[in-house]
Structures are given as C-alpha cells and as structure tokens.
C-alpha cells in the first residue's frame, strides 16, 4: 500500500470507512478492512511527515540547507 500516492491512499481509506459505516460488512471482513485502513493511515502519516520535513527546509544562496523558522 506504500506504492500508492497520498491521494490514492486517502481515497481507499475513505472507501473503507464508508463501507464500515454502512454496517453491511460481516465481522471477519470488517476486521480485515479495519487492518487495511490502519495500514493506509500509517502510510498517509509517513508521507505527510516526509512532506512536512521537506518543506520545513530552505536552501540558502550558498546551497546550504537549513531549517525554516518563523520568528514571531
């Protein structure tokens, strides 16, 4: 499931949630679907974390990469 894009993972997660909310899923299938949903959540969290790290860096004129900080 890690090969999916963030958007694809989110779409699949929404499909699973909708299916489970409908309530017409046998218990064993619901457990399997819940497991798939948790894998998708972890994959999405991993991708969001990586994105956050990459946008929290800036490249200075000399090519040095530094953390981006907002002074308040």
N, C-alpha and C positions, 0 to 999 in steps of 0.2 A: 504493500500500500504506500510505501515511501516513494514509489516511482510516479505517483500521481502529483499533479500540481496542487497548490494550495486550494485553488478554486474547485478542482475536481474532488478533492478530499472533502471540502466543505459541502459540496453538492451531495456526495454519497452519504455524508453524515446526516444531512437534512432528510434524505430519503429514509434512512434507518429510523430516525426519530419519528417521522410521520407514520411509518409502518407500526412502530411500537405504540404510538399514541392511539392508533386506530383500535388496538386491542384484539385484533383477529388473528394474532400470531400464537401458535402453540408454544407452551412454556420452553421446550427444548430449543425451538427456533429463536425465541425471544432471547434466550441466554446467549446463543451463538451471535445473534445480531448485536447484542449489547457488547460482546467481546470485540466484534469488528468496529463498533462505534468507539470504543476506548482506544483501539489502535489508531483510528483516524484522528481522534483528539490529540493523542501523543504526537502524531506526525505533523498536525497543524501547529501545535505548540512549538515543536522543534523548528519548523520553517519560520514561524513568527519570531522566535528568538534569534535565529540566524539573520533575519531581515533587520531586526532591531539593532543587532551588533554592527551590521554593515552600514546602516545609515547613521549610527552614532559616531562614526569616524569621518574625519575630513582630511584631505590631502593638502598640505601646505605647499607654498611655491617651490620649496626645495625638495619636494617629493616625500617628505616625512609624513607619516600617518599619525594623527593624534586624535584623542577622544574629543568629541564635540560637547561643549558645555555651554549652557546659557547662564550668564551672570544675572542674577535677579537683585 
